[in-house]
Amino acid sequence: MTIQELKTQLLSLTCEEKAQAIQILINSLNHNFFGIEKTTGVVGGDACIVRTRIPVWTLMNYRRLGASDDDILSDFPTLSPSDLLNAWAYAEAYPDEIEQAIRENEEVSYQN
């Protein structure tokens, strides 16, 4: 595929699809996830949306339970659509980490 062909395809995408494409490109350049951070001592060091204590695994679990992006944004009013795009990209890049965090937190919930 040539750059011109790629340009044509990119221009035909919706705004949301373009945002997803941009996130994929950013992530492929440096594998650092803009908008996602891990801080020792904060939420067990899990990957969270920057400047929040909202872990990526929590958002993925909401999604798996059938919540739409709009539902999640309504339940977490401090988040933006780009925060969710960052979370989805991170979860896609690190599925084992997210799965493990969900399992561990479900186990804790069942013990209480």
C-alpha positions as CSV (number, residue, x, y, z in Angstrom):
1,M,0.0,0.0,0.0
2,T,1.3,3.4,-0.9
3,I,1.1,6.5,1.3
4,Q,-1.4,8.0,-1.1
5,E,-3.7,5.0,-0.9
6,L,-3.4,5.1,2.9
7,K,-4.2,8.8,2.9
8,T,-7.3,8.2,0.8
9,Q,-8.5,5.5,3.2
10,L,-7.7,7.6,6.3
11,L,-9.7,10.5,4.9
12,S,-12.7,8.2,4.4
13,L,-12.9,7.3,8.1
14,T,-15.3,8.7,10.6
15,C,-13.9,11.0,13.3
16,E,-14.0,8.2,15.9
17,E,-12.2,5.9,13.5
18,K,-9.6,8.6,12.8
19,A,-9.0,9.0,16.5
20,Q,-8.5,5.3,16.9
21,A,-6.1,5.2,14.0
22,I,-4.1,8.1,15.5
23,Q,-3.9,6.2,18.8
24,I,-2.7,3.1,17.1
25,L,0.1,5.1,15.3
26,I,1.1,6.9,18.5
27,N,1.3,3.6,20.4
28,S,3.3,1.9,17.6
29,L,5.9,4.7,17.7
30,N,7.0,4.5,21.3
31,H,4.8,1.9,23.0
32,N,4.1,4.5,25.7
33,F,0.5,5.0,26.2
34,F,-0.5,8.6,26.2
35,G,-3.1,9.1,28.9
36,I,-2.3,5.9,30.8
37,E,0.0,5.7,33.8
38,K,1.1,3.3,36.5
39,T,2.0,4.7,39.8
40,T,3.5,2.7,42.6
41,G,1.1,2.7,45.6
42,V,-1.9,4.0,43.6
43,V,-4.6,1.4,42.9
44,G,-2.0,-1.4,43.4
45,G,0.2,0.0,40.6
46,D,-2.4,-0.9,38.0
47,A,-2.6,1.0,34.7
48,C,-4.9,4.0,35.3
49,I,-6.2,6.9,33.3
50,V,-3.9,9.8,34.1
51,R,-4.7,12.0,37.0
52,T,-7.4,9.5,38.2
53,R,-7.6,6.4,40.2
54,I,-9.7,4.7,37.5
55,P,-7.9,1.5,36.3
56,V,-8.1,0.3,32.8
57,W,-9.2,-3.1,33.9
58,T,-12.3,-1.5,35.5
59,L,-13.3,0.1,32.3
60,M,-12.7,-3.1,30.3
61,N,-14.8,-5.0,32.8
62,Y,-17.7,-2.5,32.4
63,R,-17.4,-2.9,28.7
64,R,-17.5,-6.7,29.0
65,L,-20.6,-6.4,31.1
66,G,-22.4,-4.7,28.2
67,A,-21.8,-1.0,29.0
68,S,-21.4,1.2,25.9
69,D,-18.8,4.0,25.8
70,D,-21.6,6.4,26.5
71,D,-22.7,4.4,29.6
72,I,-19.1,4.4,30.9
73,L,-18.7,8.2,30.3
74,S,-22.0,8.8,32.1
75,D,-20.8,6.6,35.1
76,F,-17.4,8.3,35.1
77,P,-18.1,11.9,34.3
78,T,-14.4,13.0,34.7
79,L,-13.4,10.8,31.7
80,S,-13.4,11.9,28.1
81,P,-13.9,9.9,24.9
82,S,-10.1,10.1,24.3
83,D,-9.5,8.6,27.8
84,L,-11.6,5.5,26.7
85,L,-9.7,5.3,23.4
86,N,-6.5,5.3,25.4
87,A,-7.8,2.6,27.7
88,W,-9.0,0.4,24.9
89,A,-5.6,0.7,23.1
90,Y,-3.8,-0.2,26.3
91,A,-6.1,-3.2,27.0
92,E,-5.5,-4.4,23.4
93,A,-1.8,-4.2,23.8
94,Y,-1.7,-5.8,27.2
95,P,-4.6,-8.3,27.3
96,D,-2.9,-10.7,29.8
97,E,-2.3,-7.9,32.3
98,I,-5.9,-6.7,32.1
99,E,-7.2,-10.3,32.4
100,Q,-5.1,-10.9,35.4
101,A,-6.2,-7.7,37.1
102,I,-9.9,-8.5,36.5
103,R,-9.5,-12.0,37.9
104,E,-7.6,-10.8,40.9
105,N,-10.2,-8.2,41.7
106,E,-13.1,-10.6,41.2
107,E,-11.4,-13.0,43.6
108,V,-11.2,-10.2,46.2
109,S,-14.8,-9.4,45.7
110,Y,-15.9,-13.0,46.2
111,Q,-13.9,-13.2,49.4
112,N,-15.6,-10.2,51.0
